[in-house]
């Protein structure tokens, strides 16, 4: 494992701007001097994650996830702390002399066998494409504008006939059980036969880049299926996969969008025109698991399903789910009724490139699509059309867009659906206000002891002077997490002149104490500099609360005692505490 000193780690963090790093993964919105974003760590529909520019920390006020720049990358990428440090350094352009040696990640042994069988198949079929026997196959690919660069990038290959793949895998000592379980061959009445015999092979990987299956195109124009995919295996579950996802993850974040198409050949079609941020659902049906992968990219989707009837129906179904999932998307306007590859064949590369830049909104698509489903000459259908359109329009956040679409809908149907929305507006507004109230109630402490302890800790974060005053005058806090955080702060100042919240986070082991630090750093009453008057008042309040606790404990003992002498002794002790409390209160008033 690579070893970096604390000083090196702090230098990387100091040079890394948390806004730039989180902005690499998520779209950010400026709010005052800070930023907000939809939290990637829970199902967030409104921006609930705040990024504090000055303190270089983030905090979600719904799921309570927070931390510094390393903590964000570690949680988002699901990697170790040291991997996160290296990733932040890479994103910031910082060179690290030490190499990163990581322990091998554990892989399910049963899965590993199938990955190996698929990997051997990729290497074999890719090699076969360059043999003399496959010369006509290579020429076929060239005619389809699939260049050597594309062939290499996507590891495209050729599976010969005569069960050549099966014989090769047997020679490589891949067990028959693994060959069959990987879906590469099947057991028939006349023995084991290749599934993808005499086909062009395009490998399919999971989101981590493991080879899990293939989509294969026929060479001969015969009655065989044009494309066949690997049948479901332990590692190939079509509903859990998105083709090219593992290559596109970083590209999509850089391009700030990703194109979504139906099949692997559509991805290659876009590659032909120089667009690489393209993924495919391997069909028109889309599952919850695939939607989860799309949302994990945290970029808008540009939907480019085929322009035929099936493709437009699929676009409609996708849009309905995407709106519910709050997934931002646009739709490529394709009136040709063709898939991307057919557009290139018929109209050329420039036309596909032009079409890819012509997008329409979900509402614009609905205005066209629903007119094929509803007959506006029929009153009942016209009413249903108006209701469905109005429901879609009401979900928009841009008032200008909404007004324009309501006018368009009224011109088409003579129904003024905006009146219905205005009628419901006060209810929606009240619900939102109530929700915000509940959120604010959770975030900030109100008064009393916890307020004073937050005040003390907030001041200690601003300098060693406040820290020394706390140690001299108080030295402990009743709340266990607050007390632990105070100890961490004191310990930090032993080796540092100044305290940075982002640095302090990495010294804390307990997750609840880390969350407390983030709460105090984001507290609405948090101080940016030491205020001795406020600090003295908070320490006095903490002392007063402590004395009050002791007085109440004595009262409890007195109530349960029968011996008058013991009661008298405790009463004397109680009076001393009351006197001390009175002295503190007098000082506060002065």
C-alpha positions as CSV (number, residue, x, y, z in Angstrom):
1,X,0.0,0.0,0.0
2,X,1.3,3.4,-0.9
3,X,2.3,5.6,2.1
4,X,1.8,9.3,2.0
5,X,2.7,11.6,4.9
6,X,0.1,13.7,6.6
7,X,1.9,16.8,5.2
8,X,1.6,15.5,1.6
9,X,-2.1,14.7,2.1
10,X,-2.7,18.1,3.5
11,X,-0.9,19.7,0.6
12,X,-3.1,17.9,-1.9
13,X,-6.2,18.9,0.0
14,X,-5.0,22.5,0.2
15,X,-4.5,22.7,-3.6
16,X,-7.8,20.9,-4.4
17,X,-10.9,23.1,-4.6
18,X,-13.8,21.1,-3.4
19,X,-16.1,23.0,-5.7
20,X,-14.1,21.9,-8.8
21,X,-13.8,18.3,-7.6
22,X,-17.5,17.9,-6.8
23,X,-18.3,19.8,-10.0
24,X,-16.5,17.1,-11.9
25,X,-19.1,14.7,-10.7
26,X,-22.3,16.8,-10.2
27,X,-24.0,19.8,-11.7
28,X,-23.6,22.7,-9.1
29,X,-25.7,25.8,-8.6
30,X,-24.3,28.9,-7.0
31,X,-26.2,30.1,-3.9
32,X,-24.6,33.2,-2.4
33,X,-20.9,32.5,-2.0
34,X,-21.5,28.8,-1.7
35,X,-23.0,26.0,-3.9
36,X,-25.8,23.5,-3.8
37,X,-26.4,20.2,-5.6
38,X,-28.6,17.2,-5.7
39,X,-27.1,14.8,-3.2
40,X,-25.9,11.6,-4.9
41,X,-26.0,9.6,-1.6
42,X,-29.8,9.4,-1.4
43,X,-32.8,9.7,-3.7
44,X,-32.6,13.5,-3.8
45,X,-35.2,15.5,-5.9
46,X,-34.2,19.0,-4.8
47,X,-30.7,20.3,-4.1
48,X,-30.1,19.4,-0.4
49,X,-26.3,19.1,-0.5
50,X,-24.4,22.3,0.4
51,X,-20.8,23.0,-0.5
52,X,-19.1,25.5,1.8
53,X,-16.4,27.3,-0.2
54,X,-14.5,28.8,2.7
55,X,-14.4,25.7,4.8
56,X,-13.9,23.3,1.9
57,X,-16.6,20.9,3.2
58,X,-19.9,19.5,2.0
59,X,-23.0,18.5,3.9
60,X,-26.4,17.0,2.9
61,X,-29.0,18.2,5.3
62,X,-31.4,15.4,4.4
63,X,-29.3,12.2,4.7
64,X,-26.6,13.9,6.8
65,X,-23.7,12.7,4.6
66,X,-20.8,15.2,4.7
67,X,-17.1,15.6,4.8
68,X,-14.1,17.2,3.0
69,X,-13.0,16.7,-0.6
70,X,-11.5,13.3,0.1
71,X,-14.6,12.1,1.9
72,X,-16.8,13.1,-1.1
73,X,-14.6,11.2,-3.6
74,X,-14.3,8.2,-1.3
75,X,-18.1,7.9,-0.9
76,X,-19.0,8.7,-4.5
77,X,-16.4,6.4,-6.1
78,X,-16.8,3.8,-3.3
79,X,-13.1,3.5,-2.9
80,X,-10.6,3.6,0.0
81,X,-9.3,6.9,1.6
82,X,-5.9,6.6,0.0
83,X,-7.4,5.9,-3.4
84,X,-9.5,9.0,-2.9
85,X,-6.4,11.0,-2.2
86,X,-4.8,9.8,-5.4
87,X,-8.0,10.5,-7.4
88,X,-8.2,14.1,-6.0
89,X,-4.5,14.6,-6.9
90,X,-5.2,13.3,-10.4
91,X,-8.2,15.6,-10.9
92,X,-6.2,18.6,-9.6
93,X,-3.2,17.9,-11.8
94,X,-0.9,17.1,-8.8
95,X,1.9,14.6,-9.5
96,X,2.6,12.1,-6.7
97,X,6.0,10.4,-6.7
98,X,4.7,7.3,-4.8
99,X,3.0,4.7,-6.9
100,X,-0.4,3.4,-5.6
101,X,-0.3,-0.3,-4.8
102,X,-3.7,-1.5,-3.9
103,X,-4.8,-4.9,-2.6
104,X,-6.5,-7.1,-5.1
105,X,-10.3,-6.7,-4.8
106,X,-12.2,-9.9,-4.0
107,X,-14.2,-11.2,-6.8
108,X,-16.8,-13.9,-6.6
109,X,-14.9,-17.1,-7.7
110,X,-17.9,-18.3,-9.8
111,X,-18.0,-14.9,-11.5
112,X,-14.3,-14.8,-12.0
113,X,-14.5,-18.1,-14.1
114,X,-17.0,-16.6,-16.4
115,X,-15.1,-13.3,-16.7
116,X,-12.0,-15.4,-17.7
117,X,-14.0,-17.4,-20.3
118,X,-15.3,-14.1,-21.8
119,X,-11.9,-12.5,-21.7
120,X,-10.3,-15.4,-23.6
121,X,-13.1,-15.2,-26.1
122,X,-12.5,-11.5,-26.7
123,X,-8.8,-12.0,-27.3
124,X,-9.4,-15.0,-29.6
125,X,-12.1,-13.4,-31.7
126,X,-10.3,-10.1,-31.9
127,X,-7.2,-11.9,-33.2
128,X,-9.3,-13.9,-35.7
129,X,-10.4,-10.7,-37.3
130,X,-6.8,-10.1,-38.6
131,X,-6.4,-13.6,-40.1
132,X,-6.6,-14.3,-43.8
133,X,-9.7,-16.4,-43.3
134,X,-11.5,-13.2,-42.0
135,X,-10.3,-10.9,-44.8
136,X,-13.9,-10.6,-46.2
137,X,-15.2,-9.9,-42.6
138,X,-12.7,-7.0,-42.2
139,X,-13.7,-5.6,-45.6
140,X,-17.4,-5.8,-44.5
141,X,-16.6,-3.7,-41.4
142,X,-14.6,-1.2,-43.4
143,X,-17.6,-0.8,-45.8
144,X,-19.7,0.0,-42.8
145,X,-17.2,2.7,-41.9
146,X,-16.0,0.8,-38.9
147,X,-12.3,1.8,-38.8
148,X,-9.3,0.0,-37.2
149,X,-9.4,2.5,-34.3
150,X,-13.1,1.6,-33.6
151,X,-12.4,-2.1,-33.9
152,X,-9.5,-1.7,-31.4
153,X,-11.4,0.5,-28.9
154,X,-14.5,-1.7,-28.8
155,X,-12.5,-5.0,-29.1
156,X,-14.6,-6.1,-32.0
157,X,-13.9,-9.7,-33.2
158,X,-15.0,-12.5,-35.4
159,X,-16.2,-15.9,-34.3
160,X,-15.4,-18.4,-37.1
161,X,-17.7,-21.3,-37.9
162,X,-17.0,-25.0,-37.4
163,X,-17.1,-24.5,-33.5
164,X,-13.6,-23.0,-33.6
165,X,-14.2,-21.0,-30.4
166,X,-15.1,-24.1,-28.4
167,X,-12.0,-25.9,-29.6
168,X,-9.8,-22.8,-28.7
169,X,-11.3,-22.5,-25.2
170,X,-10.8,-26.2,-24.6
171,X,-7.2,-25.9,-25.7
172,X,-6.8,-23.0,-23.2
173,X,-8.1,-25.4,-20.5
174,X,-11.3,-23.5,-19.8
175,X,-13.6,-26.1,-18.2
176,X,-16.7,-27.0,-20.4
177,X,-18.9,-26.1,-17.4
178,X,-17.5,-22.5,-17.6
179,X,-17.9,-22.3,-21.4
180,X,-21.5,-23.4,-21.1
181,X,-22.3,-21.2,-18.1
182,X,-20.8,-18.2,-19.8
183,X,-23.3,-18.7,-22.7
184,X,-20.5,-19.0,-25.3
185,X,-21.5,-22.5,-26.4
186,X,-24.6,-24.7,-25.9
187,X,-25.1,-28.4,-25.4
188,X,-27.0,-30.1,-28.3
189,X,-27.9,-33.6,-29.3
190,X,-24.8,-33.7,-31.4
191,X,-22.4,-32.2,-28.9
192,X,-21.2,-28.8,-27.8
193,X,-21.7,-26.1,-30.4
194,X,-20.7,-22.4,-30.7
195,X,-23.5,-20.0,-30.0
196,X,-22.1,-17.1,-32.1
197,X,-20.7,-19.1,-35.0
198,X,-19.8,-17.0,-38.1
199,X,-20.7,-13.7,-36.5
200,X,-19.1,-10.3,-35.7
201,X,-18.6,-10.1,-32.0
202,X,-19.0,-7.0,-29.9
203,X,-18.1,-7.5,-26.2
204,X,-20.4,-6.3,-23.4
205,X,-19.0,-5.2,-20.0
206,X,-20.6,-4.4,-16.7
207,X,-20.3,-1.0,-15.1
208,X,-16.9,-1.9,-13.6
209,X,-15.5,-3.1,-16.9
210,X,-15.8,-6.8,-16.4
211,X,-16.5,-8.7,-19.6
212,X,-19.9,-10.4,-19.2
213,X,-21.3,-11.2,-22.6
214,X,-21.6,-10.4,-26.3
215,X,-23.9,-9.0,-28.9
216,X,-23.2,-10.6,-32.3
217,X,-24.2,-9.6,-35.8
218,X,-24.7,-12.1,-38.6
219,X,-22.5,-11.9,-41.7
220,X,-24.7,-13.6,-44.2
221,X,-28.1,-12.1,-45.2
222,X,-30.1,-15.3,-44.4
223,X,-33.0,-16.2,-42.1
224,X,-30.9,-16.2,-38.9
225,X,-31.5,-13.4,-36.5
226,X,-29.7,-10.2,-37.4
227,X,-28.4,-9.8,-33.9
228,X,-28.2,-12.2,-31.0
229,X,-27.0,-11.5,-27.5
230,X,-25.7,-13.7,-24.7
231,X,-28.5,-15.5,-22.9
232,X,-28.8,-14.7,-19.2
233,X,-26.0,-16.0,-17.0
234,X,-24.8,-15.3,-13.5
235,X,-22.9,-12.3,-14.8
236,X,-24.9,-11.3,-17.8
237,X,-28.3,-9.9,-16.7
238,X,-29.4,-7.6,-19.5
239,X,-31.6,-5.5,-17.2
240,X,-28.6,-4.6,-15.1
241,X,-26.3,-3.6,-17.9
242,X,-25.8,-0.5,-20.1
243,X,-23.5,-1.0,-23.1
244,X,-20.3,1.1,-23.1
245,X,-21.1,2.5,-19.6
246,X,-17.6,1.6,-18.2
247,X,-15.9,3.7,-20.9
248,X,-18.3,6.6,-20.8
249,X,-18.4,7.4,-17.0
250,X,-15.6,9.9,-17.0
251,X,-16.2,11.2,-20.6
252,X,-19.9,12.0,-19.7
253,X,-18.9,14.1,-16.8
254,X,-16.4,16.0,-18.9
255,X,-18.9,16.5,-21.7
256,X,-21.7,17.3,-19.2
257,X,-24.2,15.0,-21.1
258,X,-24.5,11.5,-22.5
259,X,-26.4,10.1,-25.5
260,X,-28.6,7.1,-24.9
261,X,-29.3,4.8,-27.9
262,X,-30.9,1.4,-28.4
263,X,-28.1,-0.9,-29.5
264,X,-24.3,-1.5,-29.7
265,X,-24.2,-0.7,-33.5
266,X,-25.9,2.7,-32.7
267,X,-23.0,3.4,-30.3
268,X,-20.6,2.6,-33.1
269,X,-22.5,4.9,-35.5
270,X,-21.9,7.8,-33.2
271,X,-18.3,6.8,-32.8
272,X,-18.0,7.1,-36.6
273,X,-18.8,10.8,-36.4
274,X,-16.5,11.4,-33.4
275,X,-19.1,11.4,-30.6
276,X,-17.9,9.0,-27.8
277,X,-20.2,9.8,-24.9
278,X,-22.8,7.3,-26.0
279,X,-24.3,4.3,-24.2
280,X,-27.0,1.8,-25.2
281,X,-29.8,0.0,-23.3
282,X,-29.5,-3.0,-25.7
283,X,-33.1,-2.7,-26.6
284,X,-36.0,-0.3,-25.9
285,X,-37.1,-1.7,-22.6
286,X,-35.4,0.1,-19.6
287,X,-35.3,-1.2,-16.1
288,X,-35.0,0.4,-12.6
289,X,-31.4,-0.9,-12.4
290,X,-30.5,0.8,-15.7
291,X,-32.2,4.0,-14.5
292,X,-30.1,3.9,-11.4
293,X,-26.9,3.7,-13.5
294,X,-28.1,6.6,-15.6
295,X,-28.8,8.7,-12.5
296,X,-25.3,7.8,-11.1
297,X,-23.7,9.7,-14.1
298,X,-25.3,12.9,-12.8
299,X,-25.5,14.5,-16.3
300,X,-28.4,15.1,-18.6
301,X,-29.4,12.3,-21.0
302,X,-29.8,13.0,-24.7
303,X,-32.2,10.3,-25.8
304,X,-31.7,9.1,-29.4
305,X,-33.8,6.0,-29.8
306,X,-34.7,4.9,-33.4
307,X,-37.1,7.1,-35.3
308,X,-39.6,4.3,-36.1
309,X,-42.8,3.6,-34.2
310,X,-41.2,1.2,-31.7
311,X,-38.5,3.8,-31.0
312,X,-41.0,6.6,-30.4
313,X,-43.1,4.4,-28.1
314,X,-39.9,3.6,-26.2
315,X,-39.1,7.3,-26.0
316,X,-42.5,7.9,-24.5
317,X,-42.1,5.2,-21.8
318,X,-38.6,6.4,-21.0
319,X,-39.8,10.0,-20.6
320,X,-42.6,9.1,-18.2
321,X,-40.2,7.3,-15.9
322,X,-37.5,10.0,-16.2
323,X,-39.9,12.7,-15.2
324,X,-40.8,10.8,-12.0
325,X,-37.2,10.0,-11.3
326,X,-36.2,13.7,-11.8
327,X,-33.7,12.7,-14.4
328,X,-32.9,15.6,-16.8
329,X,-33.1,14.7,-20.4
330,X,-33.7,16.0,-24.0
331,X,-34.8,14.1,-27.1
332,X,-33.1,14.1,-30.5
333,X,-35.6,15.0,-33.1
334,X,-35.4,12.1,-35.6
335,X,-38.2,12.2,-38.2
336,X,-36.5,9.8,-40.6
337,X,-37.8,6.6,-39.0
338,X,-34.3,5.2,-39.1
339,X,-31.6,4.2,-36.6
340,X,-28.3,6.1,-36.4
341,X,-26.4,3.7,-38.6
342,X,-29.1,3.8,-41.3
343,X,-29.0,7.6,-41.2
344,X,-25.3,7.4,-42.0
345,X,-25.9,4.9,-44.8
346,X,-28.7,6.9,-46.3
347,X,-27.8,10.5,-45.7
348,X,-24.1,10.5,-44.6
349,X,-22.2,11.2,-41.4
350,X,-22.8,15.0,-41.5
351,X,-26.6,14.4,-41.2
352,X,-26.3,12.2,-38.1
353,X,-24.0,14.9,-36.6
354,X,-26.5,17.6,-37.4
355,X,-29.4,15.6,-36.0
356,X,-27.5,14.9,-32.8
357,X,-27.5,18.6,-32.1
358,X,-31.2,19.1,-32.8
359,X,-32.9,18.3,-29.5
360,X,-36.5,19.0,-28.3
361,X,-37.9,19.0,-24.8
362,X,-40.1,16.3,-23.3
363,X,-43.2,18.6,-23.7
364,X,-42.4,19.3,-27.3
365,X,-42.1,15.5,-27.9
366,X,-45.4,14.9,-26.2
367,X,-47.3,17.5,-28.3
368,X,-46.3,15.6,-31.4
369,X,-46.4,12.0,-30.0
370,X,-49.8,12.2,-28.3
371,X,-51.4,13.6,-31.4
372,X,-50.8,10.1,-32.9
373,X,-52.7,8.6,-29.9
374,X,-55.6,11.0,-29.4
375,X,-58.1,12.2,-32.0
376,X,-58.8,15.9,-31.2
377,X,-61.9,15.8,-33.3
378,X,-63.4,13.6,-30.6
379,X,-64.3,15.6,-27.4
380,X,-63.5,12.9,-24.9
381,X,-60.1,12.1,-26.5
382,X,-59.4,15.9,-26.8
383,X,-60.1,16.2,-23.0
384,X,-57.9,13.3,-22.2
385,X,-55.1,14.8,-24.4
386,X,-55.4,18.1,-22.6
387,X,-55.3,16.5,-19.1
388,X,-52.2,14.4,-19.9
389,X,-50.4,17.5,-21.5
390,X,-51.4,19.7,-18.6
391,X,-50.1,17.2,-16.1
392,X,-46.7,17.2,-17.9
393,X,-46.6,21.0,-18.2
394,X,-47.4,21.5,-14.5
395,X,-44.2,19.6,-13.5
396,X,-42.0,22.2,-15.2
397,X,-40.1,24.6,-12.9
398,X,-39.7,27.4,-15.5
399,X,-42.7,29.7,-15.4
400,X,-42.0,31.2,-18.8
401,X,-41.9,27.7,-20.4
402,X,-45.1,26.7,-18.6
403,X,-47.0,29.8,-19.8
404,X,-45.9,29.2,-23.4
405,X,-46.9,25.6,-23.3
406,X,-50.3,26.3,-21.7
407,X,-51.0,28.8,-24.5
408,X,-50.1,26.2,-27.1
409,X,-52.3,23.7,-25.4
410,X,-55.3,26.1,-25.3
411,X,-54.8,26.9,-29.0
412,X,-55.0,23.2,-29.8
413,X,-57.9,22.2,-27.5
414,X,-59.7,25.4,-26.4
415,X,-59.1,24.2,-22.8
416,X,-57.4,26.7,-20.4
417,X,-55.6,24.1,-18.2
418,X,-53.6,26.9,-16.5
419,X,-56.6,27.8,-14.4
420,X,-56.6,24.3,-12.9
421,X,-53.0,24.6,-11.8
422,X,-53.6,28.1,-10.3
423,X,-56.5,26.7,-8.4
424,X,-54.2,24.1,-6.7
425,X,-51.2,26.4,-6.2
426,X,-51.8,27.5,-2.6
427,X,-52.0,23.9,-1.4
428,X,-48.6,23.1,-3.0
429,X,-47.0,26.2,-1.6
430,X,-48.2,25.5,1.9
431,X,-46.9,21.9,1.7
432,X,-43.5,23.2,0.6
433,X,-43.4,25.7,3.5
434,X,-44.2,22.9,6.0
435,X,-41.5,20.7,4.6
436,X,-38.9,23.5,4.9
437,X,-40.0,24.2,8.5
438,X,-39.4,20.6,9.4
439,X,-35.9,20.6,7.8
440,X,-34.9,23.8,9.6
441,X,-36.2,22.3,12.9
442,X,-33.8,19.4,12.5
443,X,-30.7,21.4,11.4
444,X,-30.2,24.0,14.1
445,X,-30.1,23.6,17.9
446,X,-32.5,26.0,19.7
447,X,-31.1,27.2,23.1
448,X,-29.8,26.2,26.5
449,X,-26.9,23.8,27.1
450,X,-26.6,22.5,23.5
451,X,-26.5,26.1,22.2
452,X,-23.7,27.0,24.6
453,X,-21.7,23.9,23.7
454,X,-22.1,24.6,19.9
455,X,-21.0,28.2,20.6
456,X,-17.9,27.0,22.5
457,X,-16.9,24.5,19.8
458,X,-17.5,27.0,17.0
459,X,-15.2,29.5,18.7
460,X,-12.5,26.8,19.3
461,X,-12.5,26.1,15.6
462,X,-11.4,29.7,15.1
463,X,-8.2,29.8,17.1
464,X,-6.1,28.4,19.9
465,X,-7.0,31.3,22.2
466,X,-10.5,30.1,22.5
467,X,-9.3,26.6,22.9
468,X,-7.0,27.6,25.8
469,X,-9.8,29.6,27.5
470,X,-12.1,26.5,27.3
471,X,-9.4,24.3,28.9
472,X,-8.7,26.8,31.7
473,X,-12.3,27.7,32.5
474,X,-14.3,24.5,31.8
475,X,-12.4,21.5,30.3
476,X,-15.4,19.3,29.6
477,X,-18.8,19.3,27.8
478,X,-21.8,17.2,29.0
479,X,-22.8,16.0,25.5
480,X,-20.6,13.0,24.8
481,X,-20.1,13.8,21.1
482,X,-19.4,17.5,21.8
483,X,-16.9,16.5,24.5
484,X,-15.1,14.2,22.1
485,X,-15.0,16.9,19.4
486,X,-13.4,19.3,21.9
487,X,-10.7,16.8,22.7
488,X,-10.0,16.3,18.9
489,X,-9.7,20.1,18.5
490,X,-7.3,20.4,21.5
491,X,-5.2,17.6,20.1
492,X,-5.2,19.2,16.7
493,X,-3.7,22.4,18.0
494,X,-0.9,20.5,19.6
495,X,0.7,20.1,16.1
496,X,-1.0,22.9,14.2
497,X,-1.0,26.7,14.5
498,X,-4.2,27.1,12.6
499,X,-7.2,24.8,12.2
500,X,-8.9,23.9,8.9
501,X,-12.2,22.0,9.3
502,X,-11.4,19.9,6.2
503,X,-8.1,18.9,7.8
504,X,-9.6,18.2,11.2
505,X,-12.2,15.8,9.6
506,X,-9.5,13.3,8.6
507,X,-8.3,13.0,12.3
508,X,-11.7,12.0,13.6
509,X,-12.6,8.3,13.8
510,X,-16.2,8.4,14.9
511,X,-18.8,9.1,12.2
512,X,-21.2,10.8,14.6
513,X,-18.4,13.2,15.8
514,X,-17.6,14.0,12.1
515,X,-21.2,14.8,11.5
516,X,-21.3,17.0,14.6
517,X,-18.2,18.9,13.3
518,X,-20.0,19.4,9.9
519,X,-23.2,20.6,11.7
520,X,-21.2,23.2,13.7
521,X,-19.2,24.3,10.6
522,X,-22.5,24.8,8.8
523,X,-24.4,26.2,11.8
524,X,-26.3,29.4,11.0
525,X,-24.8,31.0,14.2
526,X,-21.3,29.7,13.5
527,X,-18.6,32.3,14.0
528,X,-15.8,33.2,11.6
529,X,-13.6,34.7,14.3
530,X,-13.2,34.6,18.1
531,X,-15.6,36.7,20.1
532,X,-14.4,36.5,23.7
533,X,-17.6,38.0,25.2
534,X,-19.7,35.4,23.5
535,X,-17.3,32.7,24.5
536,X,-17.3,33.7,28.2
537,X,-21.1,33.8,28.1
538,X,-21.3,30.3,26.6
539,X,-18.8,28.9,29.1
540,X,-20.7,30.5,32.0
541,X,-23.9,29.0,30.6
542,X,-22.3,25.5,30.4
543,X,-21.1,25.9,34.0
544,X,-24.6,27.0,35.1
545,X,-26.1,24.0,33.4
546,X,-23.6,21.7,35.1
547,X,-24.3,23.1,38.5
548,X,-28.1,22.8,37.9
549,X,-27.6,19.1,37.1
550,X,-25.7,18.6,40.4
551,X,-28.4,20.5,42.3
552,X,-31.1,18.3,40.8
553,X,-29.1,15.1,41.6
554,X,-28.9,16.2,45.2
555,X,-32.7,16.9,45.3
556,X,-33.2,13.4,44.0
557,X,-31.0,11.9,46.8
558,X,-32.7,14.0,49.5
559,X,-36.2,12.8,48.4
560,X,-35.1,9.2,48.8
561,X,-33.3,9.6,52.2
562,X,-34.9,9.2,55.7
563,X,-31.9,10.0,57.8
564,X,-32.2,13.7,58.8
565,X,-28.4,14.1,59.3
566,X,-27.7,12.9,55.8
567,X,-30.4,15.2,54.5
568,X,-28.8,18.1,56.3
569,X,-25.4,17.3,54.9
570,X,-26.7,17.2,51.4
571,X,-28.7,20.5,51.9
572,X,-25.4,22.2,52.9
573,X,-23.8,20.9,49.7
574,X,-26.8,22.0,47.7
575,X,-26.6,25.5,49.1
576,X,-23.0,25.8,48.1
577,X,-23.9,24.9,44.5
578,X,-26.8,27.3,44.5
579,X,-24.4,30.1,45.6
580,X,-21.9,29.2,42.9
581,X,-24.7,29.3,40.3
582,X,-25.8,32.7,41.6
583,X,-22.3,34.1,41.3
584,X,-22.2,32.9,37.7
585,X,-25.6,34.5,37.0
586,X,-24.4,37.8,38.5
587,X,-21.3,37.8,36.3
588,X,-23.5,37.2,33.2
589,X,-25.7,40.1,34.1
590,X,-22.7,42.4,34.4
